[in-house]
Amino acid sequence: MSKKFKVKTAAVFNGQPVGSTIELDEATAKKYEALKYLEIIEEVKSVKKTKPKKKAPTKKTNSKAKAKSDK
């Protein structure tokens, strides 16, 4: 898995104006930093994606049975 970096543009880069903060992969960020187009700000921490927890089943009430028992 390649690292991601937050970079600040020093020139118009991919249609982004000067001074924009964008995320790029490690190879691209280092390449363009060497050419003075970007300045690497920080490495982005990867976040593990977790599966959403299943919701507990909700109890369904039977309104017809309830109405009969009330009579």
C-alpha positions in Angstrom: 0.0 0.0 0.0 1.5 3.3 -1.0 1.7 6.2 1.3 -0.3 9.4 0.8 0.9 12.9 1.5 -0.7 16.2 2.0 1.0 18.7 -0.3 0.8 22.5 -0.8 1.0 23.6 -4.4 3.7 26.2 -5.4 2.4 26.4 -9.0 -0.8 25.6 -10.8 -0.9 21.8 -10.5 -3.7 19.7 -12.1 -6.0 22.7 -12.3 -5.5 23.5 -8.6 -4.5 27.1 -7.9 -1.3 28.1 -6.1 -1.4 27.5 -2.4 -4.0 24.7 -2.5 -3.7 21.7 -0.2 -4.2 18.3 -1.9 -3.4 14.7 -1.3 -1.1 12.7 -3.6 0.6 9.3 -3.5 4.3 9.1 -2.4 5.9 8.8 -5.8 4.1 11.7 -7.4 4.6 13.9 -4.4 8.3 13.4 -4.2 8.7 13.8 -8.0 7.0 17.1 -8.1 8.6 18.3 -4.9 12.0 17.8 -6.5 10.8 20.0 -9.4 9.6 22.7 -6.8 6.0 22.4 -7.9 4.9 21.2 -4.5 5.8 21.3 -0.8 5.1 18.2 1.2 3.3 19.1 4.4 2.6 15.8 6.1 2.0 12.1 5.6 -1.7 11.1 5.8 -2.4 8.4 8.4 -4.3 5.4 6.9 -7.6 4.6 8.6 -8.8 1.1 8.7 -12.2 0.6 7.3 -14.5 -1.4 9.6 -17.6 -3.1 8.7 -20.7 -1.4 10.0 -22.3 -3.2 12.9 -25.6 -4.8 12.3 -28.5 -3.2 14.0 -30.5 -5.2 16.5 -33.8 -6.4 15.0 -36.7 -4.2 16.0 -39.8 -5.8 17.6 -42.9 -5.5 15.4 -46.2 -5.2 17.2 -49.2 -6.7 15.7 -51.9 -4.0 16.0 -54.7 -6.4 15.1 -53.9 -8.8 17.9 -53.5 -5.9 20.3 -56.9 -4.5 19.3 -58.6 -7.9 19.9 -57.0 -8.4 23.3 -58.2 -4.9 24.4 -61.9 -5.9 23.8 
